[in-house]
Amino acid sequence: MNHRRYITRAPAICGGEPIVAGTRVTLRTVLSSLAEGMAPEAIVADFPSLTEASVRAVNCLRCRVCRGRPAVARHRQIPDLA
């Protein structure tokens, strides 16, 4: 999955925290919802600017980071994690 399409960060948006591209929803928010056991459909219902694909991309990135892959970069887009 190409995470660049779904995840970005910019200093002027949400203090530079990683966000779902095209929204002001932080990865922290999506990850917290997933950790509480919410289904992607329920998260999308709570945050209509998200798509199920973007929620899955956040979860896939979490899995990659937990396996020791590179974390989110400090610039606008994350590196290619393929």
C-alpha positions in Angstrom: 0.0 0.0 0.0 1.3 3.5 -0.9 1.1 5.4 2.4 2.1 8.7 0.7 -1.4 8.9 -0.7 -3.0 8.8 2.7 -0.6 10.2 5.3 1.3 13.5 5.4 2.4 16.2 7.7 2.8 20.0 7.4 4.0 22.5 10.1 0.9 24.7 9.5 -1.6 21.9 10.1 -2.2 20.4 13.6 1.2 21.6 14.8 3.0 19.4 12.3 1.6 16.1 13.6 1.1 13.4 11.0 -2.4 13.6 9.5 -4.6 11.8 7.1 -4.0 13.7 3.8 -6.7 16.2 2.9 -8.1 16.3 6.4 -7.2 17.7 9.8 -7.5 14.3 11.5 -4.3 13.2 13.1 -2.9 9.7 13.0 -3.0 9.8 16.8 -6.8 10.2 16.7 -7.3 7.3 14.2 -4.9 5.1 16.2 -6.7 5.9 19.5 -10.0 4.9 17.9 -8.6 1.7 16.6 -7.0 0.9 20.0 -10.5 1.4 21.6 -11.7 -1.4 19.3 -13.6 0.8 16.8 -14.2 -0.7 13.4 -13.0 1.3 10.4 -16.6 1.9 9.4 -17.4 3.4 12.8 -14.3 5.7 12.6 -15.4 6.9 9.1 -18.9 7.6 10.5 -17.3 9.7 13.3 -14.9 11.5 10.9 -16.7 11.8 7.5 -13.6 13.3 5.9 -11.9 9.9 6.2 -12.3 6.9 4.0 -12.1 3.2 5.0 -8.9 3.0 2.8 -7.3 5.9 4.8 -8.1 4.2 8.1 -6.6 0.9 6.8 -3.5 2.8 5.6 -3.0 4.3 9.1 -3.4 0.8 10.6 -1.0 -0.7 8.1 1.6 2.0 9.0 1.2 1.2 12.7 1.8 -2.5 12.0 5.0 -1.6 10.0 6.3 0.6 12.7 5.6 -2.0 15.4 7.7 -4.4 13.3 10.7 -2.0 13.3 10.1 -0.4 9.9 10.8 3.3 9.5 8.5 5.7 11.4 6.8 8.7 9.9 9.3 11.2 8.4 9.7 14.7 9.7 8.8 16.3 6.3 5.6 16.6 4.3 5.3 13.0 3.2 6.4 9.7 4.8 9.1 7.7 3.0 8.2 4.8 0.8 7.7 1.9 3.1 7.2 -0.8 0.4 
